[in-house]
């Protein structure tokens, strides 16, 4: 599940311009926490945004059971 997103927008992209977004897998995951490095590049090859996305690895069954309890 996602836990946080940090993004710095560094350059504008013209209306109609293409943008490619990539995420690099974490090199040193810590326990159940994973931090991915992300970047957005416009169609001219310029970086327009940089950031990180934090995710947590969870037990799916426990998560769904807890979510079900919240619906009641």
C-alpha positions as YAML, in Angstrom:
chain: A
units: angstrom
residues:
- id: 1
  name: UNK
  ca: [0.00, 0.00, 0.00]
- id: 2
  name: UNK
  ca: [1.16, 3.56, -0.58]
- id: 3
  name: UNK
  ca: [2.15, 5.56, 2.48]
- id: 4
  name: UNK
  ca: [3.68, 8.79, 1.13]
- id: 5
  name: UNK
  ca: [4.51, 10.69, -2.04]
- id: 6
  name: UNK
  ca: [7.09, 13.49, -2.27]
- id: 7
  name: UNK
  ca: [7.44, 15.26, -5.62]
- id: 8
  name: UNK
  ca: [9.29, 18.38, -6.70]
- id: 9
  name: UNK
  ca: [7.98, 19.95, -9.91]
- id: 10
  name: UNK
  ca: [10.98, 21.60, -11.61]
- id: 11
  name: UNK
  ca: [9.80, 22.59, -15.09]
- id: 12
  name: UNK
  ca: [6.58, 23.16, -17.01]
- id: 13
  name: UNK
  ca: [5.50, 21.08, -20.01]
- id: 14
  name: UNK
  ca: [3.68, 22.74, -22.91]
- id: 15
  name: UNK
  ca: [-0.01, 21.90, -23.37]
- id: 16
  name: UNK
  ca: [-0.24, 18.70, -25.38]
- id: 17
  name: UNK
  ca: [3.37, 17.72, -24.60]
- id: 18
  name: UNK
  ca: [4.21, 14.15, -23.77]
- id: 19
  name: UNK
  ca: [5.48, 13.04, -20.36]
- id: 20
  name: UNK
  ca: [7.08, 9.73, -19.39]
- id: 21
  name: UNK
  ca: [7.19, 8.75, -15.73]
- id: 22
  name: UNK
  ca: [9.53, 6.07, -14.41]
- id: 23
  name: UNK
  ca: [10.09, 4.51, -10.99]
- id: 24
  name: UNK
  ca: [13.33, 2.88, -9.93]
- id: 25
  name: UNK
  ca: [13.04, -0.15, -7.63]
- id: 26
  name: UNK
  ca: [14.47, 0.34, -4.15]
- id: 27
  name: UNK
  ca: [18.12, -0.67, -3.71]
- id: 28
  name: UNK
  ca: [18.07, -1.15, 0.08]
- id: 29
  name: UNK
  ca: [14.54, -1.99, 1.27]
- id: 30
  name: UNK
  ca: [14.08, -1.64, 5.03]
- id: 31
  name: UNK
  ca: [11.80, -4.30, 6.48]
- id: 32
  name: UNK
  ca: [8.31, -3.84, 5.06]
- id: 33
  name: UNK
  ca: [9.04, -0.29, 3.83]
- id: 34
  name: UNK
  ca: [10.04, 0.37, 0.22]
- id: 35
  name: UNK
  ca: [11.03, 3.76, -1.25]
- id: 36
  name: UNK
  ca: [10.96, 4.15, -5.02]
- id: 37
  name: UNK
  ca: [12.72, 7.03, -6.80]
- id: 38
  name: UNK
  ca: [10.50, 8.53, -9.52]
- id: 39
  name: UNK
  ca: [11.09, 11.05, -12.28]
- id: 40
  name: UNK
  ca: [9.05, 12.60, -15.04]
- id: 41
  name: UNK
  ca: [10.68, 13.52, -18.35]
- id: 42
  name: UNK
  ca: [9.01, 15.52, -21.12]
- id: 43
  name: UNK
  ca: [9.12, 14.62, -24.82]
- id: 44
  name: UNK
  ca: [12.21, 16.81, -25.32]
- id: 45
  name: UNK
  ca: [14.14, 14.76, -22.75]
- id: 46
  name: UNK
  ca: [14.08, 17.35, -19.95]
- id: 47
  name: UNK
  ca: [13.36, 16.34, -16.36]
- id: 48
  name: UNK
  ca: [10.16, 18.04, -15.22]
- id: 49
  name: UNK
  ca: [9.69, 16.39, -11.81]
- id: 50
  name: UNK
  ca: [11.64, 14.28, -9.31]
- id: 51
  name: UNK
  ca: [10.48, 12.50, -6.20]
- id: 52
  name: UNK
  ca: [9.99, 9.45, -4.05]
- id: 53
  name: UNK
  ca: [7.07, 7.14, -3.34]
- id: 54
  name: UNK
  ca: [6.96, 5.14, -0.10]
- id: 55
  name: UNK
  ca: [5.11, 1.85, 0.00]
- id: 56
  name: UNK
  ca: [4.58, -0.73, 2.71]
- id: 57
  name: UNK
  ca: [4.40, -4.47, 2.14]
- id: 58
  name: UNK
  ca: [1.44, -5.87, 4.08]
- id: 59
  name: UNK
  ca: [-0.31, -9.14, 4.75]
- id: 60
  name: UNK
  ca: [-3.22, -9.07, 2.29]
- id: 61
  name: UNK
  ca: [-5.52, -11.28, 4.38]
- id: 62
  name: UNK
  ca: [-5.10, -9.20, 7.54]
- id: 63
  name: UNK
  ca: [-5.58, -5.98, 5.56]
- id: 64
  name: UNK
  ca: [-8.82, -7.18, 3.94]
- id: 65
  name: UNK
  ca: [-10.14, -8.46, 7.29]
- id: 66
  name: UNK
  ca: [-9.45, -5.09, 8.94]
- id: 67
  name: UNK
  ca: [-11.07, -3.22, 6.03]
- id: 68
  name: UNK
  ca: [-14.13, -5.45, 6.31]
- id: 69
  name: UNK
  ca: [-14.40, -4.64, 10.02]
- id: 70
  name: UNK
  ca: [-14.38, -0.90, 9.19]
- id: 71
  name: UNK
  ca: [-17.36, -1.29, 6.85]
- id: 72
  name: UNK
  ca: [-19.55, -2.54, 9.68]
...
